[in-house]
Amino acid sequence: MKTKYFQLIFVWFSVTICFSQINFDENQVPDYILPEILLTQNGKKIETSSQWDSIRRPEILDMFKNHVYGDVCDDDIKIKFETTDVDDYALCGKAIRKNVAIHFINGTDTLTANLLIYIPSKHPDGPAPLFLGMNFFGNHTIHYDLSIPISDSYVRNNPGFNIFNNKGTEESRGVRESRWPVERIIDRGYGIATIYYGDIDPDFDDGFKNGLYKLTANCASKNPDKRSSISAWAYALSRAMDYFETDDDINQSQIIVFGHSRLGKVALWAGAVDKRFAIVISNDSGCGGAALSRRKFGETVKQINESFPHWFCKAFKDFNDKEDSLPLDQHMLIGLIAPRPVYVASAENDKWADPKGEYLSLFYSGPVYRLYGLQTFEQDSLPLINKPLWIGNMGYHIRSGDHDITRFDWERYLDFADNHFNKIK
């Protein structure tokens, strides 16, 4: 009993020490200089959108692959889509539900990820626009629909979600419904699709021995340090996009990729790499997502790499406590999305994700958007709480509350998409 007591004291003391070293004071943000987003590696100033697209954008994309997110070597992988179930009268007839198995194949080895899709039954304007994002605990957790298969992939244990022995259960069905207002999205005229991220790569440091990277072992052996879970998850979103291009019920030109927290990082990277995504949305993505690394506010590069060493490629660890030596920062990630619409959202109490740093990445990506003749944010100060700011192809809000994705967030994203797709509510 005494041993357990002292163990708890040690854990409490360790956590206290750790958090005492984290900066949540805006006055303690160090002075920093961001890399010039429009200055090439050989010192040439980018002055036109065509120069950006042909010269600077590829440079920055390669830098992120080399220093932050890595890359998926998919030379050995073949993709096969299999529609395993279709219900034309889902959700009491308001939606079409499809389950599509995405098979990642290397010889006799196969990894299968299940893509769950809901599409409005009635979309008189033609194929439906659609939101695509990954989920944390299995497709069956986003809605109480009994026809959604329960994931048999590894699931992070969370007794509060009725997940036992790292497997989903019937009791865990619908436990994340608050983050996935499926019927509201359908009512607004949009489809929604999701993949359980654990189907692609387990969210723990396994040395990349499981999941997608098990299929790329031969190819990845040429550059094993490029592997990262974020790149694997983003790669899967692009393969879902491949499927959408084959489905006549879905408007492939109006796919919105979104994500919350670490999956917000994934959405940003997927949107940066794959220009087919029409709108990119990041919700509370923080360090390694929308937040500027050089601010060292909330979670830092060192803390995220030590806590989640598999999320980013090996080279990112070289910048632990050395953010100023990074040849890039996250405003350049937002710039890779230009000129497409991008929306970044923060939460007032989510200091860990650095709301101001998330906003500033949008602000400092402005020079790229202006190359395309688009308006950008004019002030480097946060807008008012719960007052969304839209200018040109940029959107941002900071809402009251904590680290979460809420109905308030979703209504703003739907409005933003309506605006850019010229939809009438």
C-alpha positions, 0 to 999 in steps of 0.5 A, a space after each residue: 500500500 505504501 509503495 503504491 502511495 509513493 508511486 502516486 506521489 512520484 507521478 504527481 510530482 513528475 507531472 507538476 515539474 513538467 507543467 511548471 516548465 510549460 509557458 502559458 504566459 503571453 508575456 513570456 513568448 520569446 522574440 522570434 523571426 519567421 522564415 520568409 515564406 516568399 523567399 526561395 532557398 537561393 534567395 529569390 523573391 517570389 512575386 507571382 502565383 505561378 512562381 509560387 506554384 512552380 518554385 517555392 511551393 515544391 521547396 516548402 513541401 519538400 522541407 516539411 517532408 524532410 524535417 517534420 512529417 516525413 513521407 509514405 513510400 508507396 511503391 509496393 502498394 496497390 489499392 483496391 476498393 470494395 463496397 461491402 454495404 449500401 443502405 439507401 434508406 439510412 437514418 430513417 430514409 434521409 441518407 444513403 450509407 455506404 461502407 467501403 473497404 480500402 484494401 492496401 495490398 503488397 503481394 499476399 499482405 493486405 491492410 484494410 481500412 473501412 471508409 464509412 460514408 453518409 450522403 443525403 438521399 436528396 441532393 437535387 443540385 447533383 452529387 453531394 459535397 462531403 466532409 472527410 475526416 478521421 475518428 479516434 475510436 472506431 467508425 461505430 462511435 460516431 453514430 448509434 446506427 446499428 449497421 456500422 461495423 465495430 472496428 476490430 483494429 487496435 483501439 486506445 483503451 478508454 474505459 469511459 468509452 466502453 473500450 476494453 482490452 483495446 477493442 471496440 464493443 457494442 456498448 461503445 457505439 455512438 459514444 462520440 456522437 457529440 463530435 459528429 452531428 451526422 444528421 445535422 450535416 445531412 440536413 445541411 446538404 452535405 455528406 460525411 465520411 470517416 476512417 478510423 485512424 487506427 485502421 491505418 497506423 496504431 497510435 503508439 510507438 511500435 517502431 512502425 512494425 504494424 499498420 501501413 508501414 508493415 506493407 512498405 518495409 522494403 521500400 521504406 528501408 531506403 529511407 526509414 527515417 521518413 516514416 511518421 504516423 501523421 503521413 500514414 494517416 494523411 496518405 489514407 485520406 488521399 486514398 479515400 479521395 481516390 475512391 470519391 472520384 469513382 462515386 457518382 453520388 459524391 461531388 469530387 470537386 467539393 471535398 472538405 478535409 477536416 480534423 480535430 487535435 492530432 487529426 487536425 494536424 493530419 487534415 492540414 498535411 493532407 490538404 497541403 500535399 493533395 490539392 484535390 481537397 477543396 477546403 481544409 479545416 483544422 480544429 484545435 490542432 496546436 503544435 505541429 498543426 496550425 500553431 507557430 512552433 517558434 512561439 514556444 507557448 503551450 505544447 512545444 516541439 520537444 514535448 510533442 516529440 517526447 510524448 508522441 515520438 511516432 507522430 512526426 519523422 525522426 528529423 523533427 526531433 533534431 529541433 527539440 528546444 531548437 525551434 529557431 533553427 527550423 528552416 520553416 514554421 507552420 504559417 508555411 504549411 497554411 501557405 501550401 493550401 493556397 489559394 484554396 479556402 482554409 479554416 482554423 479554429 481554436 478554443 479559449 481554454 485550450 492554451 495547450 494548443 496555443 490559440 494565438 499561434 494558430 491564428 498567427 499561422 493564418 495571418 502570416 500565410 497571407 502573402 501567399 494568398 495575396 499572390 492570388 489576388 485574395 484578401 487576407 487578415 489585416 490584424 495580428 491580434 485574435 478576434 473576439 471570442 465566438 465571433 468568426 472572422 472570414 476574409 477571402 479564403 481564410 476563416 478563423 474563430 476562437 470559441 469559448 470552452 475547451 479542447 473539443 469539436 462542438 456544434 458551434 464549430 460545425 455550424 461555422 464550418 458548414 456556413 464556410 463551406 456554403 459560402 464557398 460552394 454558393 449553397 443556399 441553406 
